[in-house]
Amino acid sequence: MDLGISGKWALVCAASKGLGKGCAVALVREGVNVVITARGEEALKATAAELKAINRASAVRTVAGDITTPEGRAAALAACPQVDILVNNAGGPPAGDFREWTRDTWIAALDANMLTPIELIKATVDGMAERGFGRILNITSAAVKAPYESLGLSNGARTGLTGFIAGIARQPKLASRNVTINNLLPGPFDTERLRANTATVAQRGGKTFDEVWEQRRESNPTKRFGDPAEFGAMCAFLASAHAGYINGQNILLDGGAYPGTF
């Protein structure tokens, strides 16, 4: 299927590895020009080289910096001639016990996983509406539907973003101009973040990493973890010209782990 987005420009945040990289790969395969951001310059350059090898026709630009800061956002936006597709993503806050978190801990989580996406949306959404095309995808978490006990910072910040998106996605001045805003809710994907969280849970529970890793893998109906490429494929479709009637939705990608009907 031709997704109809060849030649568009995308800003993909936290794209040097994991789910962000999966999205960037899928978009470049479709001929999208991308600006990718991340804090680690070395990993970012390595990913850029991979993307260029996938599709020489797509422009690939890198911006090393912290997207959760005003300076990082300004640099990323300046590198993108126009943002037709925005993929909001930022590393999630650490797991832990809420009794140990201070106000500063909470503010950092909100800055990264709620306020930064809102600032990037604010900077790009009106231009999308003027051009008559826009796709905004926010990478949140399956924890929005089924909170994880040890991920209270993520539960709170990402649920706050979800509530905000539910309101603005349905504004007629955006939706009627072919601008859609949707959330992607990943469950357990084989990423560095999942491995780090697993290590934390194992340490707190007095278990080995392998014990917790295998227990979690076996608990999923698919008996495996997700592949970031699968996540990227969904991102690319929702960014496509064919997805204009999908708006304000929370798309769960978890292998069927969530047990609810709705």
C-alpha positions as CSV (number, residue, x, y, z in Angstrom):
1,M,0.0,0.0,0.0
2,D,1.3,3.5,-0.9
3,L,0.7,5.5,2.3
4,G,0.7,8.8,0.3
5,I,3.2,10.6,2.5
6,S,6.3,10.5,0.3
7,G,8.0,13.9,0.5
8,K,6.4,14.9,3.7
9,W,8.5,16.1,6.6
10,A,8.4,14.4,10.0
11,L,9.9,15.3,13.4
12,V,10.5,12.1,15.4
13,C,11.6,12.6,19.0
14,A,13.9,10.2,20.9
15,A,14.5,8.4,17.7
16,S,18.0,7.0,18.1
17,K,16.8,3.7,19.5
18,G,13.7,1.8,20.6
19,L,10.2,2.8,19.5
20,G,11.2,6.2,18.2
21,K,13.7,4.6,15.9
22,G,11.1,2.1,14.8
23,C,8.8,4.9,13.8
24,A,11.6,6.8,11.9
25,V,12.6,3.6,10.0
26,A,9.0,3.0,8.9
27,L,8.5,6.6,7.8
28,V,11.7,6.7,5.8
29,R,10.7,3.5,4.0
30,E,7.7,5.5,2.8
31,G,9.8,8.3,1.4
32,V,9.2,10.7,4.3
33,N,12.0,13.2,5.1
34,V,12.8,13.1,8.8
35,V,14.4,15.1,11.5
36,I,15.4,12.8,14.4
37,T,16.3,13.9,17.8
38,A,18.0,12.3,20.8
39,R,20.4,13.3,23.6
40,G,23.1,10.8,22.6
41,E,24.9,12.2,19.6
42,E,26.8,9.0,18.8
43,A,23.7,6.8,18.7
44,L,21.8,9.4,16.8
45,K,24.5,9.5,14.0
46,A,24.5,5.7,13.8
47,T,20.7,5.7,13.4
48,A,20.9,8.4,10.8
49,A,23.3,6.3,8.8
50,E,20.9,3.4,8.9
51,L,18.0,5.5,7.8
52,K,20.0,6.9,4.8
53,A,20.8,3.4,3.7
54,I,17.2,2.4,3.8
55,N,16.0,5.1,1.4
56,R,18.5,7.4,-0.3
57,A,15.6,9.6,-1.5
58,S,14.6,10.7,2.0
59,A,16.4,13.5,3.7
60,V,17.6,12.7,7.2
61,R,18.6,15.4,9.6
62,T,19.8,15.0,13.2
63,V,19.5,17.2,16.2
64,A,21.4,16.2,19.3
65,G,19.8,17.7,22.4
66,D,17.2,17.4,25.1
67,I,13.8,17.7,23.6
68,T,12.3,18.3,27.1
69,T,14.0,21.7,27.2
70,P,13.0,24.9,25.3
71,E,16.4,25.0,23.7
72,G,16.2,21.4,22.5
73,R,12.7,21.9,21.1
74,A,13.7,25.1,19.3
75,A,16.7,23.4,17.7
76,A,14.6,20.4,16.5
77,L,11.9,22.6,15.0
78,A,14.4,24.8,13.3
79,A,15.9,21.8,11.5
80,C,12.5,20.8,10.0
81,P,11.4,23.0,7.0
82,Q,7.8,22.2,8.0
83,V,6.3,19.6,10.3
84,D,3.7,17.5,8.5
85,I,4.1,14.6,10.9
86,L,5.0,14.9,14.6
87,V,6.0,11.9,16.6
88,N,6.2,12.9,20.3
89,N,8.4,10.6,22.3
90,A,10.6,10.9,25.4
91,G,12.2,8.5,27.7
92,G,9.9,7.5,30.5
93,P,10.6,8.3,34.1
94,P,12.2,5.6,36.3
95,A,10.2,3.0,38.2
96,G,10.0,3.2,41.9
97,D,8.0,3.8,45.1
98,F,5.9,7.0,45.1
99,R,7.0,7.5,48.8
100,E,10.5,8.3,47.6
101,W,9.5,10.9,44.9
102,T,9.8,14.6,45.6
103,R,8.1,17.5,43.9
104,D,11.1,17.9,41.6
105,T,10.9,14.2,40.6
106,W,7.2,14.8,39.6
107,I,8.0,18.0,37.7
108,A,10.7,16.3,35.7
109,A,8.2,13.5,34.7
110,L,5.5,16.0,33.7
111,D,8.0,18.1,31.7
112,A,9.2,15.1,29.7
113,N,6.0,13.1,29.2
114,M,3.2,15.7,29.3
115,L,4.4,19.3,28.8
116,T,7.0,18.7,26.1
117,P,4.5,17.0,23.7
118,I,2.0,19.8,24.4
119,E,4.6,22.4,23.6
120,L,5.6,20.7,20.3
121,I,1.9,20.4,19.4
122,K,1.4,24.0,20.1
123,A,4.3,24.9,17.9
124,T,3.2,22.9,14.9
125,V,-0.5,22.2,14.8
126,D,-1.7,25.5,13.3
127,G,0.7,25.3,10.4
128,M,-0.6,21.8,9.7
129,A,-4.1,23.1,9.7
130,E,-3.2,25.9,7.3
131,R,-1.6,23.4,4.9
132,G,-4.5,21.0,5.1
133,F,-2.5,18.0,6.4
134,G,-1.1,17.0,9.8
135,R,-0.5,13.9,11.7
136,I,0.5,13.9,15.4
137,L,1.3,10.7,17.1
138,N,2.1,10.6,20.8
139,I,3.9,7.6,22.2
140,T,2.5,7.1,25.6
141,S,2.1,3.7,27.3
142,A,-0.3,0.8,27.9
143,A,-0.1,2.1,31.5
144,V,-2.7,4.7,30.5
145,K,-5.3,1.9,30.3
146,A,-3.8,-0.5,33.0
147,P,-1.4,1.3,35.3
148,Y,1.8,-0.5,36.4
149,E,2.3,-0.4,40.2
150,S,6.0,0.6,39.9
151,L,5.5,3.2,37.2
152,G,3.5,5.8,39.0
153,L,5.4,8.7,37.5
154,S,4.7,7.5,34.0
155,N,1.1,6.6,34.9
156,G,0.4,10.1,36.1
157,A,2.2,12.1,33.4
158,R,1.0,10.1,30.4
159,T,-2.6,10.0,31.6
160,G,-2.5,13.7,31.9
161,L,-1.4,14.0,28.3
162,T,-4.1,11.6,27.2
163,G,-6.8,13.8,28.8
164,F,-5.4,16.9,27.1
165,I,-5.3,15.2,23.7
166,A,-8.9,14.0,24.0
167,G,-10.0,17.6,24.0
168,I,-7.9,19.2,21.4
169,A,-8.0,16.4,18.8
170,R,-11.7,17.1,18.4
171,Q,-11.5,20.8,17.7
172,P,-13.2,21.4,14.4
173,K,-10.6,23.9,13.3
174,L,-8.1,21.1,13.4
175,A,-10.0,17.9,12.5
176,S,-11.9,19.6,9.6
177,R,-8.5,20.6,8.2
178,N,-7.2,17.0,8.0
179,V,-5.2,17.2,11.1
180,T,-5.4,14.2,13.4
181,I,-3.9,13.6,16.8
182,N,-3.7,10.0,18.2
183,N,-1.9,8.2,20.9
184,L,0.1,5.0,20.6
185,L,0.1,2.9,23.8
186,P,2.9,0.4,23.7
187,G,2.9,-2.6,26.0
188,P,6.0,-4.7,26.5
189,F,8.4,-4.1,23.5
190,D,11.9,-5.4,23.5
191,T,13.7,-2.1,24.2
192,E,16.4,-0.8,26.5
193,R,13.7,0.8,28.6
194,L,11.9,-2.5,29.2
195,R,15.2,-4.1,30.2
196,A,16.0,-1.3,32.6
197,N,12.6,-1.5,34.2
198,T,12.8,-5.2,34.4
199,A,16.2,-4.9,36.2
200,T,14.6,-2.5,38.7
201,V,11.7,-4.8,39.4
202,A,14.0,-7.8,39.8
203,Q,16.3,-6.0,42.2
204,R,13.3,-4.8,44.3
205,G,11.8,-8.3,44.3
206,G,15.0,-10.2,45.1
207,K,14.9,-12.0,41.8
208,T,17.2,-12.3,38.9
209,F,16.8,-10.3,35.7
210,D,16.2,-13.5,33.7
211,E,13.5,-14.7,36.1
212,V,11.5,-11.5,35.8
213,W,12.1,-11.2,32.0
214,E,10.9,-14.7,31.3
215,Q,7.9,-14.4,33.6
216,R,6.8,-11.3,31.8
217,R,7.3,-12.8,28.4
218,E,5.3,-15.9,29.3
219,S,2.5,-13.8,30.7
220,N,1.8,-12.2,27.4
221,P,-0.8,-14.0,25.2
222,T,1.7,-14.0,22.3
223,K,4.5,-15.5,24.5
224,R,6.9,-12.8,23.2
225,F,7.7,-9.1,23.4
226,G,6.9,-6.7,20.6
227,D,9.3,-5.7,17.9
228,P,9.9,-2.0,17.5
229,A,9.4,-2.5,13.7
230,E,5.8,-3.6,14.4
231,F,5.3,-0.4,16.4
232,G,6.8,1.7,13.6
233,A,4.5,0.1,11.0
234,M,1.4,1.3,13.0
235,C,2.9,4.7,13.4
236,A,3.5,5.0,9.7
237,F,-0.1,4.0,8.9
238,L,-1.6,6.5,11.3
239,A,0.6,9.1,9.7
240,S,-0.6,8.2,6.3
241,A,-3.0,9.9,3.9
242,H,-5.4,6.9,4.5
243,A,-5.8,7.6,8.2
244,G,-7.6,10.9,8.1
245,Y,-10.7,9.5,9.8
246,I,-8.9,8.1,12.8
247,N,-8.7,10.8,15.3
248,G,-8.5,11.3,19.1
249,Q,-7.8,7.6,19.6
250,N,-5.7,5.5,22.0
251,I,-4.2,2.6,20.0
252,L,-3.1,-0.2,22.3
253,L,-0.2,-2.4,21.0
254,D,0.4,-5.0,23.7
255,G,-0.1,-8.4,22.2
256,G,-3.5,-8.7,23.9
257,A,-2.2,-8.3,27.4
258,Y,-4.9,-5.9,28.4
259,P,-7.8,-8.1,29.6
260,G,-10.7,-5.6,29.1
261,T,-13.4,-5.5,26.5
262,F,-13.0,-1.8,26.0
